C-alpha cells in the first residue's frame, strides 16, 4: 500500500526560466500580410473632443497588437514604429523589438531588437525589461551575463511582471548568483502565482510543503498544486494526486487521485506512470488491472523509476499477460529512447532540462 508523502526536497532551477520563453503575444504559424490595416475612425460627438483624444490614445496601440496577433506583421511593424516615433509609446517600442527578435515581417536582428527593448525599458515597460533579461541570459545581442540578466529581472519584478518575479525567485532558490534566500523567493513566487503562472504556483507549493521560506502548510501547498494542475503541469498533478491519495492537506479521494495519475502518466511523467502502476496493481480507487499496471511500470522503469514490488509483479505474470504488457509499453519506451538519444549532445549551461523531481509517496 502507498504510504505517506516523503519529505524529499524538490529542486527548481534557473533552467525553468528558459523553459518559459519570452513573454509575448501568441502568434499564428504564418504571416498573412495581405490586407491593409483597418481604419480606426469612428463617429464621436463634436463636443467630446477630450473623449475623442482619449479614445484614440487607447485605440491606436490595439491596432498594432491586433495586427500582430492576426499575423499581419508588416502592418504591426508599421503601426508600432509610427506610434513609437510619434508618441514615444513604450509598448509600441516593445512590439517593434519583438518583431525584430523573432524575425516576423522584418529580418531577424537581435541588435535592433535590443535597441528597441532598451528604449522601451527606459520608459518603464516591464515586458521590455524581462526580454532584456532573457537576452542577457541567452547571450543574444551580446555575451551571456547572468548578473545583468538578474538586474533586468529585478527591475521588471519590481513592476509586478510575473515571469520576471518567477525567474528572479529561481535565482534566490538556486543560491549561486545571490545568497540563497527562500523567504525572498517565496515573496517573488507569490507575485507570479497570484498572476496565474502555474510554474510559480507549483514552486511556491513545494516551499509550503517543505516549510522553506514560509511556515509549513500542507493545505496551502495542495491548493497551489491544484491550481497548477489546472494548467496541465504534470509535476503539480503528481503532487496533487499524492495529496489526494493520502488525504494530506485535502480530503482523501483515491478515485480522483488515480484519475490525475492517469492524466499525468499520459503526459509522459514517469513518477505519475509509476504511481498509476501502483494503484492499478492494488485496485486503489480503480479496478485492479495487472496488465495495465505492468505496462506503466515498464514505461516508468525505462524513464528511470525503480520499484522492486512492481518488478516482482511483472515477473509473476503469465506469459500471455506479460507479452501484452510489454507490447503495449513498446511505443512509449521507443519514444523515451528517442528522447534520450536526442539529449546525448552537451546541453548549454543556460538551458538544461527544466523538469523538477516532485516528492513521492513511500512504499
ZIVEN-V931283 format. One record per residue. N is the residue number from 0. PHI is phi as a letter, one per 40 degrees, with the letter a starting at -180 (NA if undefined). OMEGA is omega in degrees with one decimal (999 if undefined). NEAR is the number of other ideal C-beta (glycine too) atoms within 10 Angstrom. Layout:
n-><N	N>
phi-><PHI	PHI>
omega-><OMEGA	OMEGA>
near-><NEAR	NEAR>
//
This chain:
n-><0	1	2	3	4	5	6	7	8	9	10	11	12	13	14	15	16	17	18	19	20	21	22	23	24	25	26	27	28	29	30	31	32	33	34	35	36	37	38	39	40	41	42	43	44	45	46	47	48	49	50	51	52	53	54	55	56	57	58	59	60	61	62	63	64	65	66	67	68	69	70	71	72	73	74	75	76	77	78	79	80	81	82	83	84	85	86	87	88	89	90	91	92	93	94	95	96	97	98	99	100	101	102	103	104	105	106	107	108	109	110	111	112	113	114	115	116	117	118	119	120	121	122	123	124	125	126	127	128	129	130	131	132	133	134	135	136	137	138	139	140	141	142	143	144	145	146	147	148	149	150	151	152	153	154	155	156	157	158	159	160	161	162	163	164	165	166	167	168	169	170	171	172	173	174	175	176	177	178	179	180	181	182	183	184	185	186	187	188	189	190	191	192	193	194	195	196	197	198	199	200	201	202	203	204	205	206	207	208	209	210	211	212	213	214	215	216	217	218	219	220	221	222	223	224	225	226	227	228	229	230	231	232	233	234	235	236	237	238	239	240	241	242	243	244	245	246	247	248	249	250	251	252	253	254	255	256	257	258	259	260	261	262	263	264	265	266	267	268	269	270	271	272	273	274	275	276	277	278	279	280	281	282	283	284	285	286	287	288	289	290	291	292	293	294	295	296	297	298	299	300	301	302	303	304	305	306	307	308	309	310	311	312	313	314	315	316	317	318	319	320	321	322	323	324	325	326	327	328	329	330	331	332	333	334	335	336	337	338	339	340	341	342	343	344	345	346	347	348	349	350	351	352	353	354	355	356	357	358	359	360	361	362>
phi-><NA	c	c	c	c	c	c	d	c	c	b	b	b	c	d	c	c	c	c	c	g	c	c	a	c	c	b	c	c	b	c	b	c	b	b	c	c	c	c	c	c	a	c	b	d	d	c	b	c	c	c	c	c	c	c	c	c	c	c	d	c	c	c	c	c	c	c	c	c	c	g	c	c	c	c	c	c	c	c	c	c	c	c	c	c	c	b	f	c	c	c	c	c	c	c	d	c	c	c	c	c	b	g	b	g	b	d	c	a	c	c	c	c	c	c	c	c	c	c	c	c	c	b	g	c	c	c	c	c	c	c	c	c	c	d	c	c	c	g	c	g	i	c	c	a	c	c	c	d	c	c	c	c	c	c	c	c	c	c	g	c	c	c	c	c	c	c	c	d	c	c	c	c	c	g	b	c	b	d	d	a	c	c	c	d	c	c	c	c	c	d	c	c	c	c	g	c	c	c	c	c	c	c	c	d	c	c	c	c	c	g	b	g	a	c	d	a	c	c	c	c	c	d	c	c	c	c	c	c	c	c	g	c	c	c	c	c	c	c	c	c	c	c	c	c	c	g	b	g	a	c	c	a	c	c	c	d	c	c	c	d	c	c	c	c	c	c	g	c	c	c	c	c	c	c	c	c	c	c	c	c	b	g	c	g	a	c	c	a	c	c	c	c	c	d	c	c	c	c	c	c	c	c	h	c	b	a	c	c	c	d	c	c	c	c	c	c	c	d	c	c	c	c	c	c	c	c	c	c	d	c	c	c	c	c	c	c	c	c	c	c	c	b	c	c	d	c	d	d	c	b	c	c	c	c	b	c	c	c	b	c	c	b>
omega-><179.5	-179.4	-177.7	-179.9	179.9	-177.8	-179.1	-177.2	174.1	-178.0	175.3	-174.2	-179.7	-179.8	-179.3	178.4	-178.8	178.7	-179.9	-178.5	179.7	177.1	178.5	179.0	178.1	-179.1	177.5	-176.3	-177.3	174.0	178.1	-175.4	-179.1	-176.5	173.2	178.4	179.6	178.6	-179.4	-174.4	175.6	-178.5	178.3	-179.0	-177.5	-176.3	-177.9	-177.9	179.4	178.7	178.2	-180.0	179.8	-179.7	179.1	-179.7	-179.2	-173.5	-172.2	179.6	-179.2	177.9	-179.4	-179.3	176.5	177.4	179.0	-177.2	179.5	177.9	176.9	-168.9	177.9	176.5	178.6	-179.9	-178.7	-178.4	-177.9	179.3	179.8	-178.4	177.9	-177.7	-176.2	-173.5	-176.4	-174.6	-175.9	179.8	176.2	177.2	179.0	178.9	176.4	178.7	179.1	179.8	176.4	-177.0	-175.6	178.7	-178.1	180.0	178.0	177.3	179.1	-175.5	-178.0	-178.4	178.1	177.9	-179.5	179.6	179.7	176.9	-178.6	176.4	179.7	-179.6	179.1	178.5	170.5	-179.3	-175.9	178.7	177.9	177.9	179.3	178.9	177.4	176.5	178.9	176.1	-179.3	179.7	-176.6	-178.4	177.1	-178.0	-179.6	-178.5	174.1	-178.5	-175.9	179.8	178.0	177.0	-179.8	178.0	178.1	177.6	-179.2	-179.9	-180.0	179.5	178.9	178.5	175.7	179.8	-173.4	-178.9	178.0	178.7	179.0	-177.7	176.9	176.6	179.3	179.0	178.5	176.1	-178.8	175.6	178.0	179.9	176.3	170.7	-178.6	-175.9	-177.3	178.7	178.4	177.6	-179.7	178.3	179.8	179.0	-179.4	177.3	-178.2	-179.9	179.0	177.3	175.5	-179.9	-173.9	178.8	178.3	176.8	178.9	-178.3	178.5	176.2	178.5	178.7	176.3	-179.9	-176.7	-175.3	-179.3	-179.4	177.7	175.8	-178.0	-177.5	-177.7	179.2	178.4	179.4	-177.9	178.0	-179.9	176.6	178.6	178.6	179.7	178.8	179.1	178.6	178.1	174.2	-167.6	177.7	177.4	177.8	178.2	-179.5	-179.7	177.9	178.3	179.6	177.8	-178.6	-176.0	-176.1	-175.9	-179.2	-179.6	179.3	-176.9	179.6	-175.5	178.4	177.8	178.2	179.7	178.7	-179.9	175.6	-179.6	179.9	-179.5	177.8	179.3	175.1	177.0	-179.9	-175.4	178.1	177.9	178.6	177.7	-179.4	176.4	177.5	-179.6	-177.5	177.8	179.8	-174.7	-177.8	178.9	177.6	178.2	174.9	179.1	179.4	-173.6	179.7	177.7	177.9	-180.0	178.9	-176.7	175.8	179.9	179.0	-178.5	178.8	177.7	179.4	173.9	177.7	178.5	179.4	-175.8	179.9	178.2	171.9	-179.6	178.6	-179.9	-178.3	-177.4	177.9	174.1	-173.4	-178.3	-179.1	179.9	179.1	178.3	179.2	-179.2	179.8	179.9	179.8	-173.2	-178.7	178.6	-178.5	177.8	179.0	178.3	179.8	177.9	-179.8	178.9	-179.2	178.8	-177.3	-178.2	177.5	178.9	179.5	177.7	-176.2	-176.4	-175.2	173.6	178.0	-178.2	-176.0	177.9	-178.8	-179.4	174.5	-172.9	178.2	176.8	178.6	999>
near-><7	18	9	11	21	13	10	12	12	18	11	25	17	23	18	21	27	17	13	17	9	16	18	18	11	6	17	12	5	7	16	10	16	7	10	10	15	10	7	12	8	9	6	13	8	7	7	11	10	8	11	14	11	11	14	13	12	9	13	18	17	12	19	27	16	17	25	25	14	16	18	24	22	15	22	30	22	17	25	28	18	14	21	23	12	10	13	12	21	21	19	27	26	29	29	28	31	26	27	24	24	15	13	18	19	16	7	12	16	18	11	17	25	22	16	27	31	18	19	27	25	12	15	11	23	23	24	30	26	31	30	26	31	24	25	24	22	17	14	17	19	12	8	15	15	17	9	16	26	21	15	26	30	17	20	27	26	14	14	13	25	24	26	29	28	28	29	31	32	22	24	22	25	16	12	10	13	16	8	14	16	18	11	17	28	20	17	27	33	18	21	26	25	14	15	13	22	20	27	30	27	30	28	32	31	24	26	23	27	17	14	17	20	20	7	12	16	17	12	17	28	21	18	28	31	20	21	27	23	13	14	12	22	23	28	28	29	28	30	31	32	26	28	26	25	19	13	17	21	19	8	13	16	19	13	16	26	23	18	27	32	21	17	28	25	13	14	15	23	22	26	27	28	25	30	30	30	23	25	27	21	16	14	18	19	18	8	12	15	19	18	19	23	27	24	31	27	22	26	26	21	18	18	11	19	10	18	8	12	23	14	9	21	21	9	11	17	9	7	9	14	18	12	16	23	16	11	16	21	13	10	20	15	11	14	19	11	10	11	12	9	8	11	7	6	6	11	10	10	17	14	15	11	17	15	18	14	27	19	17	21	12	12>
//
